[in-house]
Amino acid sequence: MSEKLTIAFAQMNPTVGDIRGNADLIRAARKKAADAGADLLVTPELSLVGYPPEDLVLKPELLLEAQAELRSLMADTADGGPGVLVGAPMPDVKLQENPFKKAFTTTGSEIYNAAVLLDGGNLVGWKGKHFLCDYSVFDEKRVFKQGALTGPFSFRGVRVGVFICEDMWDADVCETLAEAGAEMLIGINGSQFNAGKTDTRQLLAIERIKECELPLAYLNMVGGQDDIVFDGGSFVLNADCSLKAQAPMFDEHFMVTEWLKNADGEWECQPAQTVAPEEELAAIYRALVLGVRDYIRKNRFPGIVIGMSGGIDSALSAAIAVDAIGPEQVRCVMMPSPYTSRESLEDAKLATELLGVTYDSISIGPAMKAFEEMLAPVMAGTEADTTEENIQARSRGLTLMAISNKLGFMVLSTGNKSEMSVGYATLYGDMCGGYNALKDVYKTKVFALSRWRNEHKPDDVLGPDGAVMPDRIITKPPSAELKPDQTDQDSLPEYDVLDGILECLIEEELPLVDILAQGYDESTVRRVWRMLDLAEYKRRQSAPGVRVTIRDLARDRRYPITNAFRGLTNR
């Protein structure tokens, strides 16, 4: 019986669909594990194909390629080096001893989100995820079959109980593993970031440990995938719930742990590196940077173009873009109209100088005049209203998209969650873009993040030291500057009030009576609710963006556009 086990955990950043590239990442991690004298390398959930693969996993060609790479990885382990626990899709093959012999010929194959253990050139075993995620940004029940409750793997004389992500959020899987003789628990995860989730994961792990009286290792993926950011932060807790190892958040990381049996014959992880989790604002900011960086990198855009207004949203978006991919790959464009203040022109220019990016100023005055002349026959005899304001926003959107088409740079939209919630944005205007860093960030948090970034610089960012925007951008009243003396509060409640009401409506889905109990004015609450409801059609057409709250406006909150229900009840 083994008395010592060295386990390496690879906190990886795979790319969905890049099976060969992901397999090479696993091989590189296995080499590091071998150099460290590890017995076992653990990789995250579905690390071979990337997570979440969504309907890609229904394609026979993808499954065949994944199967071929699994066979190759299995053959690699015949060298006497570390075994590999890899996340991969696996077929339902009840009649064949070796599932690698099965060929996928139709999309009707039943597929598991599986943990596959390879060692000594052989398939030691595999198990499917039992609790499939069918909420929030995940919809696994559409594409995966539920795995059975099973016992542990036998790995080099040690009974290793393996669970997959959501399996830790309920007691059944870990209790079954413990009852079947598991000596330790290892979880492979693709758990998405939202503020405060690090504590939630560790508290759940402690619940499972107390139920099972076993040590638990939790390996999480890192990286951006469309609107999801995986934040890493992997950790190991002993059976007494003491923290023995913790990886950093938002960074790829290789963590080697030594396990020994104590006097009672129970496995214990020896003290290893522990990196404290990021505090809230730092975590949110790093999530935004990682989400933008991986969206650009994995989709192979050469750079980012941003419309600068002299306001806080575009200034913070520009700072995030520069921190993500560097100033050389970011281009900022100021598009003044006759209503643009000198202060905004100065602030936009100074912000771009602080960031070191290419800066262009392109007046939309000629476009406004052209549209006025072009539409005169239709608009004759009407009063100026939001139509003319929207033409300005759409002229800017057209300008940015033209630059994007010509240079190949992706337009980064700059609308925040407060504005997107209530429709305070112009469809095909300032909503133009391929991605949005601030889509799930309330305006009050935009202010807080801007102040934070002016005072802090994360180690992994590519932007400048010191302030990234003038303080005046943070302190002046926000304005779209589409007409004289305009401010956002002409159309919206104060942002601290608006954001508080929106959190009640979106994140908490509270009834009116509970919202009013928090001190909000009833007419304001009803007004905000109506704006939120009516703006659904705009949000459906908006760019994807980084998810950082527990409930975003895309896949988390799904309301019909065609919707005759107009009452906020007092239930």
Disulfide bonds with the S-S distance in Angstrom:
none
